[in-house]
């Protein structure tokens, strides 16, 4: 999560000239789906269950922290960053 956070911050600070990152994720929902699909679990977790869990987490974060995790993604921040990103 540190690499993704660094991408998002570098988009807000024009004084950052370059960012070197290791394994950032594009979005929280994409990361969650991939992690669940790639785990060797005794029971398969359907994609709708992961989506439902993320919706519950999103609602809690909206209520408690007043921001939407759906609109915070490293991929969109990288497009508007002032610096070069080396992944």
PDB file of N, CA, C and O in Angstrom:
ATOM      1  N   UNK A   1       0.806  -1.198   0.000  1.00  0.00           N
ATOM      2  CA  UNK A   1       0.000   0.000   0.000  1.00  0.00           C
ATOM      3  C   UNK A   1       0.852   1.267   0.000  1.00  0.00           C
ATOM      4  O   UNK A   1       0.367   2.333  -0.380  1.00  0.00           O
ATOM      5  N   UNK A   2       2.088   1.168   0.412  1.00  0.00           N
ATOM      6  CA  UNK A   2       2.948   2.337   0.448  1.00  0.00           C
ATOM      7  C   UNK A   2       3.234   2.896  -0.930  1.00  0.00           C
ATOM      8  O   UNK A   2       3.285   4.112  -1.111  1.00  0.00           O
ATOM      9  N   UNK A   3       3.423   2.013  -1.906  1.00  0.00           N
ATOM     10  CA  UNK A   3       3.696   2.480  -3.264  1.00  0.00           C
ATOM     11  C   UNK A   3       2.487   3.203  -3.845  1.00  0.00           C
ATOM     12  O   UNK A   3       2.631   4.244  -4.485  1.00  0.00           O
ATOM     13  N   UNK A   4       1.310   2.659  -3.626  1.00  0.00           N
ATOM     14  CA  UNK A   4       0.087   3.304  -4.129  1.00  0.00           C
ATOM     15  C   UNK A   4      -0.125   4.652  -3.450  1.00  0.00           C
ATOM     16  O   UNK A   4      -0.514   5.622  -4.100  1.00  0.00           O
ATOM     17  N   UNK A   5       0.127   4.715  -2.157  1.00  0.00           N
ATOM     18  CA  UNK A   5      -0.007   5.973  -1.419  1.00  0.00           C
ATOM     19  C   UNK A   5       0.992   7.009  -1.944  1.00  0.00           C
ATOM     20  O   UNK A   5       0.665   8.190  -2.065  1.00  0.00           O
ATOM     21  N   UNK A   6       2.201   6.561  -2.251  1.00  0.00           N
ATOM     22  CA  UNK A   6       3.217   7.472  -2.788  1.00  0.00           C
ATOM     23  C   UNK A   6       2.801   8.046  -4.134  1.00  0.00           C
ATOM     24  O   UNK A   6       3.028   9.224  -4.409  1.00  0.00           O
ATOM     25  N   UNK A   7       2.195   7.216  -4.970  1.00  0.00           N
ATOM     26  CA  UNK A   7       1.702   7.702  -6.263  1.00  0.00           C
ATOM     27  C   UNK A   7       0.646   8.777  -6.042  1.00  0.00           C
ATOM     28  O   UNK A   7       0.678   9.834  -6.671  1.00  0.00           O
ATOM     29  N   UNK A   8      -0.294   8.494  -5.137  1.00  0.00           N
ATOM     30  CA  UNK A   8      -1.378   9.448  -4.890  1.00  0.00           C
ATOM     31  C   UNK A   8      -0.847  10.762  -4.329  1.00  0.00           C
ATOM     32  O   UNK A   8      -1.333  11.830  -4.700  1.00  0.00           O
ATOM     33  N   UNK A   9       0.151  10.698  -3.435  1.00  0.00           N
ATOM     34  CA  UNK A   9       0.703  11.936  -2.873  1.00  0.00           C
ATOM     35  C   UNK A   9       1.501  12.702  -3.923  1.00  0.00           C
ATOM     36  O   UNK A   9       1.428  13.929  -3.983  1.00  0.00           O
ATOM     37  N   UNK A  10       2.260  11.986  -4.751  1.00  0.00           N
ATOM     38  CA  UNK A  10       3.082  12.690  -5.750  1.00  0.00           C
ATOM     39  C   UNK A  10       2.230  13.468  -6.742  1.00  0.00           C
ATOM     40  O   UNK A  10       2.702  14.425  -7.356  1.00  0.00           O
ATOM     41  N   UNK A  11       0.975  13.060  -6.901  1.00  0.00           N
ATOM     42  CA  UNK A  11       0.076  13.803  -7.791  1.00  0.00           C
ATOM     43  C   UNK A  11      -0.328  15.150  -7.208  1.00  0.00           C
ATOM     44  O   UNK A  11      -0.791  16.029  -7.934  1.00  0.00           O
ATOM     45  N   UNK A  12      -0.153  15.317  -5.893  1.00  0.00           N
ATOM     46  CA  UNK A  12      -0.552  16.571  -5.245  1.00  0.00           C
ATOM     47  C   UNK A  12       0.612  17.507  -4.970  1.00  0.00           C
ATOM     48  O   UNK A  12       0.398  18.661  -4.602  1.00  0.00           O
ATOM     49  N   UNK A  13       1.849  17.028  -5.145  1.00  0.00           N
ATOM     50  CA  UNK A  13       3.023  17.830  -4.783  1.00  0.00           C
ATOM     51  C   UNK A  13       3.939  18.022  -5.990  1.00  0.00           C
ATOM     52  O   UNK A  13       4.675  17.100  -6.344  1.00  0.00           O
ATOM     53  N   UNK A  14       3.916  19.181  -6.626  1.00  0.00           N
ATOM     54  CA  UNK A  14       4.727  19.406  -7.824  1.00  0.00           C
ATOM     55  C   UNK A  14       6.230  19.467  -7.542  1.00  0.00           C
ATOM     56  O   UNK A  14       7.024  19.459  -8.483  1.00  0.00           O
ATOM     57  N   UNK A  15       6.636  19.526  -6.286  1.00  0.00           N
ATOM     58  CA  UNK A  15       8.068  19.573  -5.976  1.00  0.00           C
ATOM     59  C   UNK A  15       8.722  18.191  -6.044  1.00  0.00           C
ATOM     60  O   UNK A  15       9.948  18.095  -5.983  1.00  0.00           O
ATOM     61  N   UNK A  16       7.942  17.135  -6.167  1.00  0.00           N
ATOM     62  CA  UNK A  16       8.495  15.780  -6.268  1.00  0.00           C
ATOM     63  C   UNK A  16       8.864  15.535  -7.725  1.00  0.00           C
ATOM     64  O   UNK A  16       8.007  15.568  -8.608  1.00  0.00           O
ATOM     65  N   UNK A  17      10.161  15.285  -7.970  1.00  0.00           N
ATOM     66  CA  UNK A  17      10.646  15.141  -9.338  1.00  0.00           C
ATOM     67  C   UNK A  17      10.547  13.708  -9.852  1.00  0.00           C
ATOM     68  O   UNK A  17      10.326  13.490 -11.043  1.00  0.00           O
ATOM     69  N   UNK A  18      10.706  12.743  -8.972  1.00  0.00           N
ATOM     70  CA  UNK A  18      10.704  11.348  -9.410  1.00  0.00           C
ATOM     71  C   UNK A  18      10.272  10.459  -8.251  1.00  0.00           C
ATOM     72  O   UNK A  18      10.535  10.766  -7.088  1.00  0.00           O
ATOM     73  N   UNK A  19       9.609   9.357  -8.580  1.00  0.00           N
ATOM     74  CA  UNK A  19       9.171   8.402  -7.573  1.00  0.00           C
ATOM     75  C   UNK A  19       9.576   7.013  -8.050  1.00  0.00           C
ATOM     76  O   UNK A  19       9.255   6.619  -9.171  1.00  0.00           O
ATOM     77  N   UNK A  20      10.285   6.268  -7.197  1.00  0.00           N
ATOM     78  CA  UNK A  20      10.659   4.892  -7.509  1.00  0.00           C
ATOM     79  C   UNK A  20       9.778   3.995  -6.653  1.00  0.00           C
ATOM     80  O   UNK A  20       9.770   4.114  -5.427  1.00  0.00           O
ATOM     81  N   UNK A  21       9.037   3.097  -7.292  1.00  0.00           N
ATOM     82  CA  UNK A  21       8.023   2.314  -6.595  1.00  0.00           C
ATOM     83  C   UNK A  21       8.215   0.825  -6.820  1.00  0.00           C
ATOM     84  O   UNK A  21       8.751   0.393  -7.841  1.00  0.00           O
ATOM     85  N   UNK A  22       7.765   0.054  -5.845  1.00  0.00           N
ATOM     86  CA  UNK A  22       7.809  -1.398  -5.955  1.00  0.00           C
ATOM     87  C   UNK A  22       6.410  -1.963  -5.758  1.00  0.00           C
ATOM     88  O   UNK A  22       5.852  -1.876  -4.664  1.00  0.00           O
ATOM     89  N   UNK A  23       5.855  -2.527  -6.785  1.00  0.00           N
ATOM     90  CA  UNK A  23       4.579  -3.249  -6.762  1.00  0.00           C
ATOM     91  C   UNK A  23       3.372  -2.440  -6.286  1.00  0.00           C
ATOM     92  O   UNK A  23       2.687  -2.865  -5.356  1.00  0.00           O
ATOM     93  N   UNK A  24       3.098  -1.310  -6.884  1.00  0.00           N
ATOM     94  CA  UNK A  24       1.870  -0.600  -6.517  1.00  0.00           C
ATOM     95  C   UNK A  24       0.652  -1.316  -7.093  1.00  0.00           C
ATOM     96  O   UNK A  24       0.754  -2.012  -8.103  1.00  0.00           O
ATOM     97  N   UNK A  25      -0.487  -1.142  -6.453  1.00  0.00           N
ATOM     98  CA  UNK A  25      -1.718  -1.693  -7.005  1.00  0.00           C
ATOM     99  C   UNK A  25      -2.514  -0.578  -7.660  1.00  0.00           C
ATOM    100  O   UNK A  25      -2.404   0.585  -7.272  1.00  0.00           O
ATOM    101  N   UNK A  26      -3.320  -0.939  -8.663  1.00  0.00           N
ATOM    102  CA  UNK A  26      -4.072   0.061  -9.418  1.00  0.00           C
ATOM    103  C   UNK A  26      -5.261   0.578  -8.639  1.00  0.00           C
ATOM    104  O   UNK A  26      -5.498   1.785  -8.597  1.00  0.00           O
ATOM    105  N   UNK A  27      -6.025  -0.333  -8.012  1.00  0.00           N
ATOM    106  CA  UNK A  27      -7.188   0.074  -7.232  1.00  0.00           C
ATOM    107  C   UNK A  27      -7.443  -0.957  -6.140  1.00  0.00           C
ATOM    108  O   UNK A  27      -7.070  -2.122  -6.278  1.00  0.00           O
ATOM    109  N   UNK A  28      -8.072  -0.529  -5.066  1.00  0.00           N
ATOM    110  CA  UNK A  28      -8.354  -1.419  -3.944  1.00  0.00           C
ATOM    111  C   UNK A  28      -9.298  -2.540  -4.352  1.00  0.00           C
ATOM    112  O   UNK A  28      -9.102  -3.683  -3.941  1.00  0.00           O
ATOM    113  N   UNK A  29     -10.303  -2.246  -5.138  1.00  0.00           N
ATOM    114  CA  UNK A  29     -11.250  -3.294  -5.533  1.00  0.00           C
ATOM    115  C   UNK A  29     -10.574  -4.341  -6.424  1.00  0.00           C
ATOM    116  O   UNK A  29     -10.818  -5.537  -6.270  1.00  0.00           O
ATOM    117  N   UNK A  30      -9.728  -3.895  -7.351  1.00  0.00           N
ATOM    118  CA  UNK A  30      -9.005  -4.832  -8.211  1.00  0.00           C
ATOM    119  C   UNK A  30      -8.055  -5.687  -7.384  1.00  0.00           C
ATOM    120  O   UNK A  30      -7.974  -6.897  -7.594  1.00  0.00           O
ATOM    121  N   UNK A  31      -7.343  -5.081  -6.455  1.00  0.00           N
ATOM    122  CA  UNK A  31      -6.424  -5.816  -5.590  1.00  0.00           C
ATOM    123  C   UNK A  31      -7.172  -6.861  -4.770  1.00  0.00           C
ATOM    124  O   UNK A  31      -6.721  -8.001  -4.658  1.00  0.00           O
ATOM    125  N   UNK A  32      -8.304  -6.484  -4.199  1.00  0.00           N
ATOM    126  CA  UNK A  32      -9.090  -7.407  -3.376  1.00  0.00           C
ATOM    127  C   UNK A  32      -9.552  -8.611  -4.182  1.00  0.00           C
ATOM    128  O   UNK A  32      -9.440  -9.750  -3.729  1.00  0.00           O
ATOM    129  N   UNK A  33     -10.069  -8.356  -5.376  1.00  0.00           N
ATOM    130  CA  UNK A  33     -10.526  -9.453  -6.231  1.00  0.00           C
ATOM    131  C   UNK A  33      -9.368 -10.391  -6.582  1.00  0.00           C
ATOM    132  O   UNK A  33      -9.522 -11.612  -6.529  1.00  0.00           O
ATOM    133  N   UNK A  34      -8.228  -9.834  -6.935  1.00  0.00           N
ATOM    134  CA  UNK A  34      -7.078 -10.651  -7.315  1.00  0.00           C
ATOM    135  C   UNK A  34      -6.545 -11.458  -6.144  1.00  0.00           C
ATOM    136  O   UNK A  34      -6.178 -12.621  -6.314  1.00  0.00           O
ATOM    137  N   UNK A  35      -6.495 -10.863  -4.957  1.00  0.00           N
ATOM    138  CA  UNK A  35      -6.009 -11.584  -3.785  1.00  0.00           C
ATOM    139  C   UNK A  35      -6.896 -12.775  -3.452  1.00  0.00           C
ATOM    140  O   UNK A  35      -6.398 -13.859  -3.147  1.00  0.00           O
ATOM    141  N   UNK A  36      -8.188 -12.580  -3.508  1.00  0.00           N
ATOM    142  CA  UNK A  36      -9.114 -13.672  -3.200  1.00  0.00           C
ATOM    143  C   UNK A  36      -9.030 -14.770  -4.259  1.00  0.00           C
ATOM    144  O   UNK A  36      -9.047 -15.953  -3.922  1.00  0.00           O
ATOM    145  N   UNK A  37      -8.939 -14.395  -5.519  1.00  0.00           N
ATOM    146  CA  UNK A  37      -8.877 -15.387  -6.591  1.00  0.00           C
ATOM    147  C   UNK A  37      -7.588 -16.192  -6.571  1.00  0.00           C
ATOM    148  O   UNK A  37      -7.583 -17.359  -6.963  1.00  0.00           O
ATOM    149  N   UNK A  38      -6.498 -15.588  -6.121  1.00  0.00           N
ATOM    150  CA  UNK A  38      -5.196 -16.250  -6.155  1.00  0.00           C
ATOM    151  C   UNK A  38      -4.858 -17.014  -4.878  1.00  0.00           C
ATOM    152  O   UNK A  38      -3.790 -17.622  -4.793  1.00  0.00           O
ATOM    153  N   UNK A  39      -5.733 -16.995  -3.898  1.00  0.00           N
ATOM    154  CA  UNK A  39      -5.487 -17.724  -2.660  1.00  0.00           C
ATOM    155  C   UNK A  39      -5.908 -19.178  -2.810  1.00  0.00           C
ATOM    156  O   UNK A  39      -6.872 -19.494  -3.508  1.00  0.00           O
ATOM    157  N   UNK A  40      -5.177 -20.045  -2.150  1.00  0.00           N
ATOM    158  CA  UNK A  40      -5.533 -21.461  -2.136  1.00  0.00           C
ATOM    159  C   UNK A  40      -6.420 -21.707  -0.917  1.00  0.00           C
ATOM    160  O   UNK A  40      -5.960 -22.185   0.120  1.00  0.00           O
ATOM    161  N   UNK A  41      -7.689 -21.372  -1.063  1.00  0.00           N
ATOM    162  CA  UNK A  41      -8.643 -21.477   0.033  1.00  0.00           C
ATOM    163  C   UNK A  41      -9.402 -22.797  -0.052  1.00  0.00           C
ATOM    164  O   UNK A  41      -9.635 -23.304  -1.149  1.00  0.00           O
ATOM    165  N   UNK A  42      -9.790 -23.358   1.092  1.00  0.00           N
ATOM    166  CA  UNK A  42     -10.538 -24.619   1.053  1.00  0.00           C
ATOM    167  C   UNK A  42     -11.921 -24.472   0.408  1.00  0.00           C
ATOM    168  O   UNK A  42     -12.470 -25.446  -0.106  1.00  0.00           O
ATOM    169  N   UNK A  43     -12.475 -23.279   0.432  1.00  0.00           N
ATOM    170  CA  UNK A  43     -13.772 -22.994  -0.182  1.00  0.00           C
ATOM    171  C   UNK A  43     -13.602 -21.803  -1.122  1.00  0.00           C
ATOM    172  O   UNK A  43     -13.001 -20.795  -0.751  1.00  0.00           O
ATOM    173  N   UNK A  44     -14.127 -21.920  -2.324  1.00  0.00           N
ATOM    174  CA  UNK A  44     -14.032 -20.824  -3.281  1.00  0.00           C
ATOM    175  C   UNK A  44     -14.906 -19.657  -2.824  1.00  0.00           C
ATOM    176  O   UNK A  44     -16.055 -19.849  -2.427  1.00  0.00           O
ATOM    177  N   UNK A  45     -14.351 -18.445  -2.883  1.00  0.00           N
ATOM    178  CA  UNK A  45     -15.098 -17.241  -2.521  1.00  0.00           C
ATOM    179  C   UNK A  45     -15.591 -16.602  -3.815  1.00  0.00           C
ATOM    180  O   UNK A  45     -14.784 -16.197  -4.653  1.00  0.00           O
ATOM    181  N   UNK A  46     -16.908 -16.509  -3.984  1.00  0.00           N
ATOM    182  CA  UNK A  46     -17.426 -15.912  -5.220  1.00  0.00           C
ATOM    183  C   UNK A  46     -17.126 -14.414  -5.294  1.00  0.00           C
ATOM    184  O   UNK A  46     -17.038 -13.726  -4.277  1.00  0.00           O
ATOM    185  N   UNK A  47     -16.976 -13.940  -6.511  1.00  0.00           N
ATOM    186  CA  UNK A  47     -16.642 -12.524  -6.728  1.00  0.00           C
ATOM    187  C   UNK A  47     -17.692 -11.600  -6.120  1.00  0.00           C
ATOM    188  O   UNK A  47     -17.350 -10.521  -5.635  1.00  0.00           O
ATOM    189  N   UNK A  48     -18.968 -12.003  -6.136  1.00  0.00           N
ATOM    190  CA  UNK A  48     -19.998 -11.130  -5.571  1.00  0.00           C
ATOM    191  C   UNK A  48     -19.814 -10.958  -4.067  1.00  0.00           C
ATOM    192  O   UNK A  48     -20.177  -9.918  -3.518  1.00  0.00           O
ATOM    193  N   UNK A  49     -19.253 -11.968  -3.389  1.00  0.00           N
ATOM    194  CA  UNK A  49     -19.018 -11.859  -1.948  1.00  0.00           C
ATOM    195  C   UNK A  49     -17.929 -10.826  -1.661  1.00  0.00           C
ATOM    196  O   UNK A  49     -18.028 -10.060  -0.703  1.00  0.00           O
ATOM    197  N   UNK A  50     -16.899 -10.812  -2.490  1.00  0.00           N
ATOM    198  CA  UNK A  50     -15.835  -9.814  -2.336  1.00  0.00           C
ATOM    199  C   UNK A  50     -16.395  -8.420  -2.604  1.00  0.00           C
ATOM    200  O   UNK A  50     -16.098  -7.474  -1.875  1.00  0.00           O
ATOM    201  N   UNK A  51     -17.203  -8.299  -3.649  1.00  0.00           N
ATOM    202  CA  UNK A  51     -17.827  -7.005  -3.970  1.00  0.00           C
ATOM    203  C   UNK A  51     -18.726  -6.527  -2.840  1.00  0.00           C
ATOM    204  O   UNK A  51     -18.717  -5.346  -2.494  1.00  0.00           O
ATOM    205  N   UNK A  52     -19.492  -7.430  -2.272  1.00  0.00           N
ATOM    206  CA  UNK A  52     -20.371  -7.077  -1.161  1.00  0.00           C
ATOM    207  C   UNK A  52     -19.558  -6.614   0.044  1.00  0.00           C
ATOM    208  O   UNK A  52     -19.903  -5.625   0.690  1.00  0.00           O
ATOM    209  N   UNK A  53     -18.470  -7.339   0.344  1.00  0.00           N
ATOM    210  CA  UNK A  53     -17.604  -6.935   1.455  1.00  0.00           C
ATOM    211  C   UNK A  53     -17.000  -5.558   1.236  1.00  0.00           C
ATOM    212  O   UNK A  53     -16.930  -4.751   2.163  1.00  0.00           O
ATOM    213  N   UNK A  54     -16.564  -5.287   0.007  1.00  0.00           N
ATOM    214  CA  UNK A  54     -15.997  -3.974  -0.310  1.00  0.00           C
ATOM    215  C   UNK A  54     -17.038  -2.869  -0.195  1.00  0.00           C
ATOM    216  O   UNK A  54     -16.717  -1.761   0.236  1.00  0.00           O
ATOM    217  N   UNK A  55     -18.281  -3.155  -0.575  1.00  0.00           N
ATOM    218  CA  UNK A  55     -19.339  -2.152  -0.437  1.00  0.00           C
ATOM    219  C   UNK A  55     -19.580  -1.820   1.032  1.00  0.00           C
ATOM    220  O   UNK A  55     -19.816  -0.664   1.384  1.00  0.00           O
ATOM    221  N   UNK A  56     -19.518  -2.840   1.888  1.00  0.00           N
ATOM    222  CA  UNK A  56     -19.699  -2.610   3.323  1.00  0.00           C
ATOM    223  C   UNK A  56     -18.536  -1.779   3.886  1.00  0.00           C
ATOM    224  O   UNK A  56     -18.745  -0.865   4.683  1.00  0.00           O
ATOM    225  N   UNK A  57     -17.323  -2.108   3.465  1.00  0.00           N
ATOM    226  CA  UNK A  57     -16.148  -1.350   3.905  1.00  0.00           C
ATOM    227  C   UNK A  57     -16.229   0.088   3.395  1.00  0.00           C
ATOM    228  O   UNK A  57     -15.936   1.031   4.130  1.00  0.00           O
ATOM    229  N   UNK A  58     -16.629   0.250   2.132  1.00  0.00           N
ATOM    230  CA  UNK A  58     -16.765   1.589   1.551  1.00  0.00           C
ATOM    231  C   UNK A  58     -17.751   2.437   2.340  1.00  0.00           C
ATOM    232  O   UNK A  58     -17.485   3.605   2.621  1.00  0.00           O
ATOM    233  N   UNK A  59     -18.884   1.854   2.695  1.00  0.00           N
ATOM    234  CA  UNK A  59     -19.907   2.588   3.449  1.00  0.00           C
ATOM    235  C   UNK A  59     -19.371   3.013   4.819  1.00  0.00           C
ATOM    236  O   UNK A  59     -19.614   4.135   5.263  1.00  0.00           O
ATOM    237  N   UNK A  60     -18.651   2.123   5.478  1.00  0.00           N
ATOM    238  CA  UNK A  60     -18.079   2.451   6.784  1.00  0.00           C
ATOM    239  C   UNK A  60     -17.068   3.584   6.680  1.00  0.00           C
ATOM    240  O   UNK A  60     -17.067   4.501   7.502  1.00  0.00           O
ATOM    241  N   UNK A  61     -16.201   3.519   5.662  1.00  0.00           N
ATOM    242  CA  UNK A  61     -15.194   4.570   5.480  1.00  0.00           C
ATOM    243  C   UNK A  61     -15.852   5.894   5.120  1.00  0.00           C
ATOM    244  O   UNK A  61     -15.423   6.947   5.591  1.00  0.00           O
ATOM    245  N   UNK A  62     -16.899   5.851   4.283  1.00  0.00           N
ATOM    246  CA  UNK A  62     -17.629   7.084   3.966  1.00  0.00           C
ATOM    247  C   UNK A  62     -18.200   7.723   5.220  1.00  0.00           C
ATOM    248  O   UNK A  62     -18.150   8.942   5.382  1.00  0.00           O
ATOM    249  N   UNK A  63     -18.740   6.903   6.101  1.00  0.00           N
ATOM    250  CA  UNK A  63     -19.355   7.406   7.323  1.00  0.00           C
ATOM    251  C   UNK A  63     -18.317   7.945   8.307  1.00  0.00           C
ATOM    252  O   UNK A  63     -18.480   9.032   8.860  1.00  0.00           O
ATOM    253  N   UNK A  64     -17.248   7.175   8.518  1.00  0.00           N
ATOM    254  CA  UNK A  64     -16.274   7.530   9.561  1.00  0.00           C
ATOM    255  C   UNK A  64     -15.187   8.493   9.099  1.00  0.00           C
ATOM    256  O   UNK A  64     -14.760   9.353   9.870  1.00  0.00           O
ATOM    257  N   UNK A  65     -14.730   8.363   7.851  1.00  0.00           N
ATOM    258  CA  UNK A  65     -13.609   9.182   7.384  1.00  0.00           C
ATOM    259  C   UNK A  65     -14.005  10.202   6.327  1.00  0.00           C
ATOM    260  O   UNK A  65     -13.197  11.048   5.945  1.00  0.00           O
ATOM    261  N   UNK A  66     -15.231  10.128   5.858  1.00  0.00           N
ATOM    262  CA  UNK A  66     -15.779  11.098   4.909  1.00  0.00           C
ATOM    263  C   UNK A  66     -15.017  11.169   3.583  1.00  0.00           C
ATOM    264  O   UNK A  66     -14.838  12.249   3.022  1.00  0.00           O
ATOM    265  N   UNK A  67     -14.569  10.002   3.085  1.00  0.00           N
ATOM    266  CA  UNK A  67     -14.054   9.955   1.719  1.00  0.00           C
ATOM    267  C   UNK A  67     -14.402   8.611   1.092  1.00  0.00           C
ATOM    268  O   UNK A  67     -14.653   7.625   1.785  1.00  0.00           O
ATOM    269  N   UNK A  68     -14.411   8.600  -0.215  1.00  0.00           N
ATOM    270  CA  UNK A  68     -14.864   7.436  -0.961  1.00  0.00           C
ATOM    271  C   UNK A  68     -13.674   6.671  -1.531  1.00  0.00           C
ATOM    272  O   UNK A  68     -12.912   7.205  -2.337  1.00  0.00           O
ATOM    273  N   UNK A  69     -13.519   5.419  -1.110  1.00  0.00           N
ATOM    274  CA  UNK A  69     -12.390   4.612  -1.584  1.00  0.00           C
ATOM    275  C   UNK A  69     -12.502   4.272  -3.062  1.00  0.00           C
ATOM    276  O   UNK A  69     -11.500   3.908  -3.677  1.00  0.00           O
ATOM    277  N   UNK A  70     -13.676   4.378  -3.646  1.00  0.00           N
ATOM    278  CA  UNK A  70     -13.848   4.110  -5.071  1.00  0.00           C
ATOM    279  C   UNK A  70     -13.187   5.189  -5.928  1.00  0.00           C
ATOM    280  O   UNK A  70     -12.829   4.933  -7.077  1.00  0.00           O
ATOM    281  N   UNK A  71     -13.026   6.378  -5.381  1.00  0.00           N
ATOM    282  CA  UNK A  71     -12.433   7.474  -6.141  1.00  0.00           C
ATOM    283  C   UNK A  71     -10.985   7.738  -5.759  1.00  0.00           C
ATOM    284  O   UNK A  71     -10.406   8.751  -6.151  1.00  0.00           O
ATOM    285  N   UNK A  72     -10.405   6.825  -4.994  1.00  0.00           N
ATOM    286  CA  UNK A  72      -8.988   6.918  -4.635  1.00  0.00           C
ATOM    287  C   UNK A  72      -8.280   5.739  -5.277  1.00  0.00           C
ATOM    288  O   UNK A  72      -8.349   4.624  -4.761  1.00  0.00           O
ATOM    289  N   UNK A  73      -7.614   5.960  -6.372  1.00  0.00           N
ATOM    290  CA  UNK A  73      -6.885   4.871  -7.011  1.00  0.00           C
ATOM    291  C   UNK A  73      -5.527   5.375  -7.471  1.00  0.00           C
ATOM    292  O   UNK A  73      -5.377   6.522  -7.892  1.00  0.00           O
ATOM    293  N   UNK A  74      -4.555   4.502  -7.381  1.00  0.00           N
ATOM    294  CA  UNK A  74      -3.208   4.852  -7.805  1.00  0.00           C
ATOM    295  C   UNK A  74      -3.157   5.085  -9.313  1.00  0.00           C
ATOM    296  O   UNK A  74      -2.419   5.948  -9.789  1.00  0.00           O
ATOM    297  N   UNK A  75      -3.938   4.320 -10.053  1.00  0.00           N
ATOM    298  CA  UNK A  75      -3.931   4.458 -11.515  1.00  0.00           C
ATOM    299  C   UNK A  75      -4.386   5.841 -11.949  1.00  0.00           C
ATOM    300  O   UNK A  75      -3.761   6.442 -12.823  1.00  0.00           O
ATOM    301  N   UNK A  76      -5.448   6.357 -11.368  1.00  0.00           N
ATOM    302  CA  UNK A  76      -5.920   7.681 -11.766  1.00  0.00           C
ATOM    303  C   UNK A  76      -4.985   8.778 -11.259  1.00  0.00           C
ATOM    304  O   UNK A  76      -4.806   9.797 -11.927  1.00  0.00           O
ATOM    305  N   UNK A  77      -4.388   8.575 -10.083  1.00  0.00           N
ATOM    306  CA  UNK A  77      -3.451   9.567  -9.560  1.00  0.00           C
ATOM    307  C   UNK A  77      -2.181   9.627 -10.404  1.00  0.00           C
ATOM    308  O   UNK A  77      -1.628  10.705 -10.620  1.00  0.00           O
ATOM    309  N   UNK A  78      -1.719   8.477 -10.878  1.00  0.00           N
ATOM    310  CA  UNK A  78      -0.498   8.445 -11.686  1.00  0.00           C
ATOM    311  C   UNK A  78      -0.666   9.250 -12.971  1.00  0.00           C
ATOM    312  O   UNK A  78       0.280   9.872 -13.453  1.00  0.00           O
ATOM    313  N   UNK A  79      -1.854   9.232 -13.508  1.00  0.00           N
ATOM    314  CA  UNK A  79      -2.099   9.985 -14.749  1.00  0.00           C
ATOM    315  C   UNK A  79      -1.975  11.487 -14.548  1.00  0.00           C
ATOM    316  O   UNK A  79      -1.654  12.213 -15.488  1.00  0.00           O
ATOM    317  N   UNK A  80      -2.225  11.958 -13.337  1.00  0.00           N
ATOM    318  CA  UNK A  80      -2.159  13.405 -13.087  1.00  0.00           C
ATOM    319  C   UNK A  80      -0.940  13.803 -12.253  1.00  0.00           C
ATOM    320  O   UNK A  80      -0.841  14.946 -11.807  1.00  0.00           O
ATOM    321  N   UNK A  81      -0.017  12.867 -12.043  1.00  0.00           N
ATOM    322  CA  UNK A  81       1.179  13.160 -11.238  1.00  0.00           C
ATOM    323  C   UNK A  81       2.097  14.134 -11.964  1.00  0.00           C
ATOM    324  O   UNK A  81       2.159  14.144 -13.194  1.00  0.00           O
ATOM    325  N   UNK A  82       2.798  14.940 -11.204  1.00  0.00           N
ATOM    326  CA  UNK A  82       3.743  15.919 -11.753  1.00  0.00           C
ATOM    327  C   UNK A  82       5.099  15.294 -12.002  1.00  0.00           C
ATOM    328  O   UNK A  82       5.937  15.878 -12.688  1.00  0.00           O
ATOM    329  N   UNK A  83       5.325  14.101 -11.447  1.00  0.00           N
ATOM    330  CA  UNK A  83       6.642  13.473 -11.519  1.00  0.00           C
ATOM    331  C   UNK A  83       6.618  12.218 -12.375  1.00  0.00           C
ATOM    332  O   UNK A  83       5.561  11.697 -12.732  1.00  0.00           O
ATOM    333  N   UNK A  84       7.822  11.749 -12.693  1.00  0.00           N
ATOM    334  CA  UNK A  84       7.974  10.464 -13.377  1.00  0.00           C
ATOM    335  C   UNK A  84       7.849   9.367 -12.324  1.00  0.00           C
ATOM    336  O   UNK A  84       8.327   9.519 -11.200  1.00  0.00           O
ATOM    337  N   UNK A  85       7.211   8.275 -12.689  1.00  0.00           N
ATOM    338  CA  UNK A  85       7.111   7.130 -11.787  1.00  0.00           C
ATOM    339  C   UNK A  85       7.821   5.945 -12.428  1.00  0.00           C
ATOM    340  O   UNK A  85       7.533   5.579 -13.567  1.00  0.00           O
ATOM    341  N   UNK A  86       8.743   5.353 -11.690  1.00  0.00           N
ATOM    342  CA  UNK A  86       9.449   4.179 -12.161  1.00  0.00           C
ATOM    343  C   UNK A  86       8.973   2.975 -11.361  1.00  0.00           C
ATOM    344  O   UNK A  86       9.265   2.838 -10.173  1.00  0.00           O
ATOM    345  N   UNK A  87       8.237   2.113 -12.038  1.00  0.00           N
ATOM    346  CA  UNK A  87       7.662   0.948 -11.356  1.00  0.00           C
ATOM    347  C   UNK A  87       8.539  -0.256 -11.509  1.00  0.00           C
ATOM    348  O   UNK A  87       8.211  -1.327 -10.999  1.00  0.00           O
TER     349      UNK A  87
END
